[in-house]
């Protein structure tokens, strides 16, 4: 393993993040505050508790998941798309660097950025509601796996995309709606029976449910299903990336 190459790619990507550090820091703080003003004040005044948890605290895991998923995808997709766009990816492919080292550098940086955003949102939310984490180990595990898996997904999208518009297509048109419809701001049990069954086909439900369980010990689906879902998604993304580098799909041609 060429750790020097991994570190070089990682530092390069993180340098781009630190150049816009204040924007990266202020954006989640402001968006989290707005969510609490809108959802906490407007809806929270009508829904006092959900399954014994105050509504303001109940939506915190969903807010973190929403931002972590979109940030991980956006950072990883842009990170690999830009070298492909300007042609420097060919220099990287011709260097003595394996595909695993390339993926570790780009995905590691994107996951780190998303993890930072998640921590900032959690810290900001603590000023609005009283947050108690029932299972801190599980919370860290779910957060790390989510950052990693969606950074891998973003890496795939960055290779697939042929334009900057396509980079935003999946996060805006697919991931964000799935998060909103995945029980981020409500419990699945609040839906009619038929919609409860339909919602179970939404993969984000299992991630949000497992992450919420780590906070409050309550979940819409069994915790093992959540762990299997995020682990299986991570393995699937890794397999797709391996296939991309093996075949050179949209990289060499």
C-alpha positions as CSV (number, residue, x, y, z in Angstrom):
1,X,0.0,0.0,0.0
2,X,1.4,3.4,-1.1
3,X,0.4,5.5,1.9
4,X,2.3,8.5,0.6
5,X,0.1,8.6,-2.5
6,X,-3.1,8.2,-0.3
7,X,-1.9,11.0,2.0
8,X,-1.1,13.3,-1.0
9,X,-4.6,12.8,-2.5
10,X,-6.2,13.2,0.9
11,X,-4.3,16.4,1.8
12,X,-5.1,17.9,-1.6
13,X,-8.8,17.3,-1.2
14,X,-8.8,18.5,2.4
15,X,-7.0,21.7,1.4
16,X,-9.9,22.5,-0.9
17,X,-12.2,22.1,2.1
18,X,-10.2,24.4,4.4
19,X,-10.1,27.1,1.8
20,X,-13.8,27.4,2.2
21,X,-13.8,26.5,5.9
22,X,-16.1,29.3,7.1
23,X,-18.7,28.5,4.4
24,X,-18.5,24.8,5.3
25,X,-18.9,25.6,8.9
26,X,-21.6,28.3,8.7
27,X,-23.8,26.5,6.2
28,X,-24.8,23.6,8.4
29,X,-25.2,25.9,11.4
30,X,-27.6,28.2,9.6
31,X,-29.5,25.3,7.9
32,X,-29.9,23.4,11.2
33,X,-31.1,26.6,12.9
34,X,-33.7,27.1,10.2
35,X,-34.9,23.5,10.4
36,X,-35.4,24.0,14.2
37,X,-37.2,27.3,13.6
38,X,-39.5,25.8,11.0
39,X,-40.0,22.2,12.2
40,X,-39.4,22.8,15.9
41,X,-41.6,25.9,16.3
42,X,-44.3,25.4,13.6
43,X,-44.7,21.6,13.8
44,X,-43.3,21.0,17.3
45,X,-46.0,23.2,18.7
46,X,-48.6,20.8,17.4
47,X,-46.6,17.5,17.9
48,X,-45.2,17.6,21.4
49,X,-43.8,14.1,21.5
50,X,-43.1,11.2,19.2
51,X,-42.8,7.8,20.9
52,X,-42.0,9.5,24.2
53,X,-39.3,11.8,22.7
54,X,-39.8,15.6,22.3
55,X,-40.3,16.4,18.6
56,X,-37.3,18.8,18.5
57,X,-34.9,16.1,19.7
58,X,-36.7,13.4,17.5
59,X,-35.7,15.2,14.3
60,X,-32.0,15.6,15.2
61,X,-30.9,12.2,13.8
62,X,-32.8,12.9,10.6
63,X,-31.2,16.3,10.2
64,X,-27.7,14.8,10.6
65,X,-28.5,12.0,8.1
66,X,-29.8,14.4,5.5
67,X,-26.7,16.6,5.7
68,X,-24.2,13.8,6.0
69,X,-25.6,11.9,3.0
70,X,-25.8,14.9,0.7
71,X,-22.4,16.3,1.7
72,X,-20.6,13.0,1.4
73,X,-22.0,12.5,-2.1
74,X,-21.3,16.0,-3.2
75,X,-17.7,16.2,-2.0
76,X,-16.7,12.7,-3.4
77,X,-18.4,13.3,-6.7
78,X,-16.9,16.7,-7.3
79,X,-13.5,15.5,-6.1
80,X,-13.1,12.8,-8.7
81,X,-15.2,14.5,-11.5
82,X,-12.9,17.6,-11.6
83,X,-9.7,15.6,-12.4
84,X,-11.7,13.8,-15.1
85,X,-13.0,17.0,-16.4
86,X,-9.6,18.7,-16.8
87,X,-7.8,15.5,-17.8
88,X,-5.4,15.1,-14.9
89,X,-7.0,11.8,-14.0
90,X,-4.9,10.2,-16.8
91,X,-1.7,11.3,-15.0
92,X,-3.0,9.6,-11.9
93,X,-3.9,6.4,-13.7
94,X,-0.5,6.2,-15.3
95,X,1.3,6.8,-12.0
96,X,2.3,3.8,-9.8
97,X,-0.9,4.2,-7.7
98,X,-3.5,1.4,-7.4
99,X,-7.2,2.0,-7.7
100,X,-7.6,1.2,-4.0
101,X,-5.2,4.0,-3.1
102,X,-7.0,6.5,-5.3
103,X,-10.3,5.5,-3.7
104,X,-8.9,5.7,-0.2
105,X,-7.6,9.3,-0.8
106,X,-10.8,10.7,-2.4
107,X,-13.4,8.8,-0.4
108,X,-11.5,9.3,2.9
109,X,-11.4,13.1,2.4
110,X,-15.1,13.2,1.4
111,X,-16.1,11.0,4.4
112,X,-14.0,13.3,6.7
113,X,-15.8,16.4,5.5
114,X,-19.2,14.8,5.9
115,X,-18.3,13.6,9.4
116,X,-17.2,17.2,10.3
117,X,-20.6,18.5,9.1
118,X,-22.4,15.8,11.1
119,X,-20.5,16.8,14.3
120,X,-21.3,20.5,13.7
121,X,-25.0,19.8,13.3
122,X,-25.1,17.7,16.4
123,X,-23.3,20.4,18.3
124,X,-25.6,23.1,17.0
125,X,-28.7,21.0,17.8
126,X,-27.6,20.8,21.4
127,X,-28.3,24.5,21.8
128,X,-31.9,24.0,20.8
129,X,-32.9,20.7,22.5
130,X,-31.6,18.4,25.2
131,X,-29.8,15.6,23.4
132,X,-29.0,12.3,25.2
133,X,-27.2,9.5,23.3
134,X,-28.3,6.1,24.6
135,X,-25.8,4.1,22.5
136,X,-22.7,6.3,21.7
137,X,-20.8,3.4,20.2
138,X,-23.6,2.6,17.8
139,X,-24.0,6.3,16.9
140,X,-20.4,6.6,15.9
141,X,-20.6,3.4,13.9
142,X,-23.7,4.4,12.0
143,X,-22.2,7.9,11.4
144,X,-18.9,6.5,10.1
145,X,-20.6,3.9,7.9
146,X,-23.0,6.4,6.4
147,X,-20.1,8.9,5.6
148,X,-18.1,6.1,4.0
149,X,-20.9,4.4,2.0
150,X,-22.3,7.7,0.6
151,X,-18.8,9.0,-0.2
152,X,-18.3,5.8,-2.2
153,X,-21.7,6.4,-3.9
154,X,-20.5,10.0,-4.7
155,X,-17.3,8.6,-6.1
156,X,-19.3,6.4,-8.5
157,X,-21.5,9.4,-9.5
158,X,-18.5,11.6,-10.2
159,X,-17.2,9.0,-12.6
160,X,-20.6,8.5,-14.2
161,X,-21.4,12.2,-14.6
162,X,-20.7,13.9,-17.9
163,X,-21.5,17.4,-16.7
164,X,-21.6,19.5,-13.6
165,X,-25.4,19.4,-13.7
166,X,-25.4,15.6,-13.5
167,X,-23.4,15.9,-10.3
168,X,-26.3,17.5,-8.6
169,X,-29.0,15.3,-10.2
170,X,-28.9,12.3,-7.9
171,X,-28.5,14.2,-4.5
172,X,-31.3,16.6,-5.3
173,X,-33.7,14.4,-7.2
174,X,-33.2,11.1,-5.5
175,X,-31.3,11.2,-2.2
176,X,-33.0,14.2,-0.6
177,X,-36.5,13.1,-1.4
178,X,-35.7,9.6,0.0
179,X,-34.4,11.1,3.2
180,X,-37.5,13.3,3.6
181,X,-39.7,10.3,2.9
182,X,-37.6,8.0,5.1
183,X,-38.9,8.9,8.5
184,X,-36.4,11.7,9.1
185,X,-39.0,14.1,10.6
186,X,-41.7,11.6,11.6
187,X,-42.1,8.1,12.8
188,X,-43.2,5.4,10.3
189,X,-45.8,4.3,12.7
190,X,-47.6,7.6,12.2
191,X,-48.4,6.6,8.6
192,X,-51.5,4.6,7.5
193,X,-50.7,0.8,7.3
194,X,-50.5,0.7,3.5
195,X,-47.9,3.6,3.4
196,X,-45.9,1.9,6.2
197,X,-45.5,-1.1,3.9
198,X,-44.5,1.1,0.9
199,X,-42.0,3.1,3.0
200,X,-40.2,-0.1,3.9
201,X,-38.9,-0.2,0.3
202,X,-37.1,3.1,0.9
203,X,-33.5,2.1,1.9
204,X,-32.9,5.4,3.8
205,X,-35.6,4.2,6.3
206,X,-33.2,1.6,7.7
207,X,-30.3,4.1,8.0
208,X,-32.4,6.8,9.8
209,X,-34.1,4.3,12.0
210,X,-30.8,2.7,13.1
211,X,-29.2,6.1,13.7
212,X,-32.2,7.3,15.7
213,X,-32.1,4.1,17.8
214,X,-28.5,5.0,18.8
215,X,-29.9,8.2,20.3
216,X,-33.2,7.2,21.9
217,X,-33.3,3.4,21.9
218,X,-36.4,3.5,19.6
219,X,-36.5,2.3,16.0
220,X,-39.0,1.8,13.2
221,X,-37.1,-1.4,12.0
222,X,-35.0,-3.9,13.9
223,X,-31.5,-2.6,14.5
224,X,-29.9,-5.6,12.8
225,X,-31.8,-4.8,9.6
226,X,-30.3,-1.3,9.8
227,X,-26.8,-2.6,10.2
228,X,-27.1,-5.2,7.4
229,X,-28.6,-2.5,5.1
230,X,-25.7,0.0,5.6
231,X,-23.0,-2.8,5.5
232,X,-24.5,-4.3,2.3
233,X,-24.7,-0.9,0.7
234,X,-21.1,-0.2,1.5
235,X,-20.0,-3.5,0.0
236,X,-22.1,-3.0,-3.1
237,X,-20.5,0.4,-3.8
238,X,-17.0,-1.0,-3.3
239,X,-17.8,-3.8,-5.8
240,X,-19.1,-1.2,-8.4
241,X,-15.9,0.9,-8.0
242,X,-13.8,-2.2,-8.4
243,X,-15.6,-3.0,-11.6
244,X,-15.2,0.6,-12.9
245,X,-11.4,0.5,-12.5
246,X,-11.2,-3.0,-13.9
247,X,-13.1,-2.2,-17.1
248,X,-12.1,1.5,-17.3
249,X,-15.7,2.5,-17.7
250,X,-15.9,6.3,-18.3
251,X,-12.3,6.7,-17.1
252,X,-10.1,5.6,-19.9
253,X,-12.4,6.3,-22.8
